[in-house]
């Protein structure tokens, strides 16, 4: 029996549900999900193993035109996804009525990497609308299958998995069979906190913060985590904290509950807020926060 293994990189514009697709395929919530654009900042790998295959999925930031250095680093990881992929899953949804014939689409076409187009959120559509959208994407990627799914409802994901397996090259596993992701636990603690900020704050605030895990100490039945929320301006610190600390407490409580579900043990979480002026445009700060 021949073993298959390969890197499957998930690309697409913001807000099409790439992270939902990734989590559904992996079977774990590795990528945070909100309705806001630019939720994903880092490239996150999720590893799925079968008896005769290993699929290494990568969820990447949404394709965008960078406005500051943070977004430049985000697009660097998107470009990297074109250099090591065995297969590209290009995710769109029923809300994208027209294909974006932009520079990045042309890069994908010119890469020589096999592409599958996944039309997400079809639970919000009808057959006539879906047929029109499918035709649009067949015209953009004539040699590629267009597969309709609903990541949220887990619809047609078996068909997608079978299509992916049919395209994987033969090879040995890249990672141990019991490994789920390339990220460490500290990373997921920071992402859980950032998800709560995306959910509880409006406008620019979620895009102006970064989470640093200062300490992550595991005891027998408890994990102690000390986290710092970095904000870009003085005025944002008060908004994050809220009246008498109410907003920060809410974020901390919600984050702790999710961490306990994710790490499967009790968590003691301390969160502080620090002003790190204009961190999004400072290479030293971006490097400190794990951006390359």
FENSUL-V847380 format. One record per pair of residues at least 6 apart in sequence whose ideal C-beta (glycine too) atoms are under 6 Angstrom apart, sorted by the first residue. I is the first residue (numbers start at 1). J is the second residue. Records with the same first field share a line. If there is no record, write none. Layout:
I: J, J
This chain:
1: 52
2: 170
3: 52
4: 53, 168, 170
5: 54, 171, 173
6: 86, 168, 169
7: 56, 84, 85, 86
8: 55, 57, 87, 164
9: 58, 81, 85, 88
10: 18, 22, 59, 89
11: 60, 88, 90
12: 18, 90, 91
13: 62, 63
14: 37, 38, 62
15: 37
16: 91, 92, 93, 120
17: 93, 120, 121, 151
18: 59, 91
19: 31, 33, 40, 59
20: 33, 151, 152
21: 91, 151
22: 31, 46, 57, 59
23: 29, 31
24: 151, 154, 157
25: 57
26: 46, 48
30: 44, 46, 181
31: 40, 44, 59
32: 39, 191, 195
34: 198, 199
36: 198
40: 59, 61
41: 61, 74
43: 58, 60, 77
44: 59
45: 56, 58, 181, 182
46: 57, 181
47: 56, 175, 179, 180
48: 55
49: 177
54: 173
56: 174
58: 81
60: 77, 78, 81
61: 74, 78
63: 104
66: 72, 75
68: 280, 281
69: 281
70: 280
73: 286, 291
82: 111
85: 113
86: 169
87: 114, 167
88: 113, 115
89: 116, 118
90: 115, 117
91: 118, 120
92: 119
93: 120, 121
94: 121, 124, 125
99: 136, 140
114: 167
115: 141, 144
116: 144, 145
117: 137, 141, 144, 146
118: 147, 149
119: 133, 148
120: 149, 151
122: 130, 148, 150
123: 150, 153
130: 148
134: 146
137: 146
138: 146
147: 160
149: 155, 156, 157, 160
186: 213, 216
189: 213, 225
190: 211, 213
192: 255, 258, 259
193: 211, 227, 255
194: 211
196: 251, 254, 255
197: 206, 209
198: 206
200: 251
205: 239
208: 231, 232, 236
209: 229, 231
210: 230, 289
211: 227, 229
212: 228
213: 227
214: 226, 228
215: 226
216: 225
217: 224
222: 266, 268
223: 263, 265, 267
224: 268
225: 269
226: 270
227: 271
228: 272, 274
229: 240, 273
230: 274, 276, 279
231: 237, 275
232: 278, 279
234: 275
237: 273, 275
240: 273
241: 248, 273
252: 269, 271
256: 267, 269
259: 267
260: 267
279: 285
